[in-house]
Amino acid sequence: MSHTFIEQLAAVGAQAPSADNCQPWTLHWTGRALEVAYASRHPDTNVFDADSHATLLAVGGVAENLSMALAANGVDGAWRWSGGASQPYGELAVSAPLPDTFVAPSGPARRHTNRLPYQSTALPADVLAHAGAAREGGNRTVVLTEPDARECLVQLVRQCAQARFCNQDLHRWLFGSLRHTPQEVAQGDGLDMNTLGLPPGGRAMLALMSSWKRMEALNRIGAYKLLAHTETQLLSAAPALVCVVGPEERYGTLDAGRLLTRVWTELNLAGVAVQPYYVVTDQVNRLFAGTLPAGFDPWIWIAQRDLARLLGLAEGEMLHMILRVGFPAREPVRSRRLPLAQLFTSAD
Ligand SMILES: Cc1cc2nc3c(=O)[nH]c(=O)nc-3n(C[C@H](O)[C@H](O)[C@H](O)COP(=O)(O)O)c2cc1C
């Protein structure tokens, strides 16, 4: 097998999205198949372990990118996922012989997060219909364009964001992810401050919030409500919201990651900007895991009941992700990736 071909294939896989750009994966070429396994990159601040929902979504995204890359090269591949919670998650067996040159698929390198304001112009009906018809396994998309439905979802995001800003673990995780200096950014993971699209005063605000003790004091005078309100302003202004929903189990989540990455990539290829919002899913998961900050359980119960009604969730289904979509007003700074040598190994 061509080593360069497999290396380039792995590099496309690694362009997948992940929570705070934590890139919780490694790829290993066995000589026959590409294995995808978990990598805990910053254990001192990490909140998402190998079997967490956010990690499984990201791994599904790697799988989708790898499938797109094989398709672009006319190569067949067969996925085999491990049972239970074992590692590696699974492997992609690749059919020989491989082409001499690798053709990069157009989607994965174009897909990106845009956290800037979007134009308020409505998106074309065919673009929304295409996004709304996407399916993977038991997962589907729900597109909200009606102002009342969008506002209802925004309220739920606001409620969940309030809980998020009162959570010390999530505070440590966010501030551990931020990359301030060019040297920090050059390491290739985490959230480059320049990708956040912060408004004037935003950096000073973040600096103020960076100490948990100060954050707790600010929260006592209601800062978490103000922050949650600010966090949802762009969401309120978006012409459409796309929700990825489906079964609340391990394989369902891997499929949801595939669907999320496919829909997001196709929207970006159609010139549509995308920003994911994970806060509702995360707080609902924390409700069931018992890791919400004190006092928030009743609020998140209500949020998840209202969410099920709004999105028409059946028993055993959940919201995997919300996407804010719209035509971009400006191009954002793009996030980086870790050097391939840090995540790819080969037995060849
Ligand atoms: C599970 C998951 C949760 C995410 N949550 C958010 C979020 O709440 N807000 C946000 O702006 N981006 C979110 N993102 C986007 C990531 O921050 C982004 O994919 C990562 O920084 C890499 O940047 P890129 O998408 O431009 O390649 C999330 C992505 C994933 C896979």
The ligand as an ORCA input file, in Angstrom:
! r2SCAN-3c Opt
* xyz 0 1
  C     -19.039     18.189     19.722
  C     -18.726     19.579     19.228
  C     -19.171     20.676     19.972
  C     -18.929     21.973     19.504
  N     -19.475     23.038     20.187
  C     -19.329     24.284     19.703
  C     -20.006     25.376     20.321
  O     -20.803     25.203     21.239
  N     -19.768     26.621     19.822
  C     -18.914     26.828     18.773
  O     -18.722     27.971     18.366
  N     -18.285     25.794     18.144
  C     -18.484     24.542     18.586
  N     -17.886     23.479     17.935
  C     -17.007     23.729     16.800
  C     -15.536     23.491     17.170
  O     -15.103     24.461     18.106
  C     -14.705     23.511     15.897
  O     -15.105     22.430     15.083
  C     -13.220     23.401     16.167
  O     -12.766     24.533     16.853
  C     -12.433     23.258     14.868
  O     -12.695     24.347     14.017
  P     -13.287     24.147     12.544
  O     -14.691     23.653     12.695
  O     -13.237     25.536     11.942
  O     -12.434     23.160     11.813
  C     -18.160     22.178     18.323
  C     -17.727     21.059     17.586
  C     -18.026     19.772     18.014
  C     -17.618     18.588     17.178
*
